[in-house]
């Protein structure tokens, strides 16, 4: 009787087959380069690599891309309820939206909450104008956005990307990889394609707005404070921590809602 080590597994017959298995087994969207690195790694670690393994290891970015495109075209024909999508620069399998109610029932998950209109407006302003200060958001919307911004940070849809050099040195906000994943975007450039009338601001122009102009003449060293900091202020939590965690108080009664009121799900 042969031992398990003597049993030879069948070899994958095509690059498309290998790429499909990698997408299925990955816990995050795979880039073309990550797939190629995996193909090369197998060939290097296998001392007696077969011709097929060596051939897969030599796959070019275009050949891997063609394999991904072929899988994406084949799945709708098979009607398996899954599709290949490109998110945040990588590729992954995901279930089709039309099958969502059955998947949620299987996983015992509630229907996901939808962001409210105020939350979407705030998020859209940040996405199209990043990096942007909170005061700029409030100037555009005409309302206080403390609660909405804090909630969007808790959802990891936005983050602090820096500080303005303008007086007060306010924090600057931008979107995250979770934002791209949540809305199914390959990258931020796709925002311009969603609505031709809305164009994302250039990052360089936005940074220039928050850059303080240097004046001629002697300046105080950048690493030395102009005023001595009080001991109590040194021991206090950083402003970034306060910005993220808030002061612990509940939002005002008139604060804008983060989610839409949930309507009953229609029966199948």
N, C-alpha and C positions, 0 to 999 in steps of 0.2 A: 504494500500500500504506500503510495507516494505521500511525502510530507507536504504541508502547506507551502513550504519554501520552494518546492519543485514545481508547483502549479504556475503556469505562465498565463498572465492576463492578456486578453486580446489587445492589440494596438489600435489606437484611434486611427480612423481611416482618412480624416481630413482636418485641415486647420480649423474649419468652421465648427467641427465637433469639439475640439479642444477649447476653443474660445467660448462656446456655449457652456461648457462645464465650468470654466473659470468664472463666468458671470454668475452662474447658479450658486457656486460655492463661496463667492466673496461676500463679505459683510459690509462693503462700501462700493460705490461706483468705481469701476476700473478704467484707468486711462489706457490709451493705446500703448504707451511706453511701459506701463506696469505689466501689461499682457506680454509684451516682447521680453521684458526682463525675466518673467516666469518661464517662458519658452527657452531662453538661453540658459537659465539656471538649471533646468532639468537636464539639458544636454551636457552641461559641465559636471553635474553631480553623478551622472550615469556613466560609469567607466566603459561599459560596452553598449553605448548608445546605438540604436538601430538607425537605419537610413531615414526613416520617417521622423524620428526625434531630431536628428541633425537638420533635416529639411525644415521642420517647424521652427527650429532655433534661428534659421536664416531668414525668417519671414520679415519683410519690410513693413514700415508703417502703413503703406498703401494696401498691402495684402491683408494685414490685420483689420484695417478699416473696411475692406471689401467683405471679409468674413462677417464682421458685425452688421454690415448693411444687408448681407444675404440672410442672416438670422432674422433681422427686423422685418424683411419682406416675407419670409416664410411663415412666421407666426400667425399673422392674420388669416392666411389661407387654411391653416390647421385648426383655427378657432379653439385655442387652448385657454383663452382667458388671460393670457399674459402677453406682455410686449416688451420690447427693448427701448429704453429712453436714454437720452443723453442729459445728464444733470451735473452741473458744476464741473464741467470738463471731463467727466467720466461716463461710463455706460453701466446700466444695471437692468435686471429683469424687474418688472413690477406688474401687479394685477391690473386688468383693465377696469376703468371706473364703472363700467356697466355691471360688473360683478361685485361691486363694493358691499352691497347689503348682505350677501351671503358670506363673504370673508369676515365682515364685522361680527356676524352671528357666530361663526365658527370660533373666532378669537375672543368672544364675549366682550366686544368693544362697543361703546356707544358711538353714535354718529358724531364725527368731529365738529367742534364748535366753529362757527364762522366768525371771523373778525368783524366788528361793527364798522359802520361807515367812518366814524371819527378815527378809529384805529387804522383803517386802510388809508385814509387821507394822510394821516401823520406818517405812516410807513412809506407811502408813495413819495411824499416830499423828501424824506430822508434818502430814498433810493435814487431819486433823480437829481438831488442837489448835494449829495455827500461829497466831502465832509461838510457837515452843517451844524451850527450851534442851536441850542434850544430856543434862544431868543428869536432866531430867524424863522424857526418853525411857527412860533407863536405869532410872529408878525404876519406870516402868510395866512394862517388859519384864523387869527383874531381871537383865540381862546388860549387859556393856560393848558399846557400839555404835560405837566409833571407826571400825573398818574398814568397817562397813556404811554409815555416814554419809558417809565419804570417797568410797566407791564410788558412792553415789547422786548425790553432787555431780559426780563425773566423768561420769556419764551425763546430767547437766543436768536431773535430775528434781527436785532440791531446790537451794536456794541460801541464803546468809546474807542475812537481811533486816534485821538490826540487832543491837543489843547490849542486854542487860538492864541496868537500873540497880541491880540487886541486887549484894551483895558479890561481887567477882571479875569483875563485868561479863561474864558468859558470852555467847557468840554465840547469836543466835536464828535458827531455821531456818524456811523456808516452801517451798512448792512453786513450780514455774515454769510458763511457757507450754508447755514441752516435756512436762510432766506431763499437762496437759490434752489435748495432742495425742496423747500415747502411749496414754491410756486413753479417748480419744474423748469427752471431756466438753466441753459448751458453756461451762460455768463451774463454779466451786467449789460453787455452790448445788446442783448436781445430786448432790453427794455425799449430801445428805440424802434424796434420792429412791431411792438405791440400796438402802438399808436403813432403814426407818422407826425401827428401834430405835437407830440410830446418828445422832446429830445433831452437826453441826459446831459447834465453839465459836465464839462471837461474837468477832470480832477485837478489838473495843473492850475486852471483858472480859479477853482474853488479854494485851493491852498493859498493862492496869491491874495485872495480877499482877506484871509486871516493871518497874513504875514505882516508884521510891523515894519514900516519903512525905517531904514537905518539913517540916522542923522549924522551929519559931519561934526567932528569935534570929539573931545575925550568922552569916553563912556565908562560906566562902572563895569568891572569884570563880570562876565555872565555867571560865573560860579560863586559870586559873593552877593548875599542879599543886601538890599539898601538899608533895611531896618532890622534890628535884632528881634528875633522871634521870641515871644513870651513862652515861659515854661509850660503853661497850661495848653497853649496852642500846639506845642511839640508833642504832647502826650495825647492829643485828640486824634480820632480816626482820620484817615486821609479823606480828602474831598471825593476821590474816586469811589471809595467804599460807601460814603454817604449817598453819592449819586446812584449807585447800584442798589443798595439796600433800603434807602429812604430813611426816614426818621422813626419808622415803626408805627406811625399813625395811620388810621384807616382813611381811605379816600373820602373827600367831601361828598355830601348827599347829591350835590349838583354835578359831580364829576362825570365825564363822558364814559359810557360803557365800553368795555373791551370787546365783548362778543355781542352778536345779534341775538335777539330773543329766539329761542328754538321753536320751530313749528313742527307739528307732528309729521312723522315720515309717512309718505303715501304708501298704501298697500300695493304689493306686486300684482 
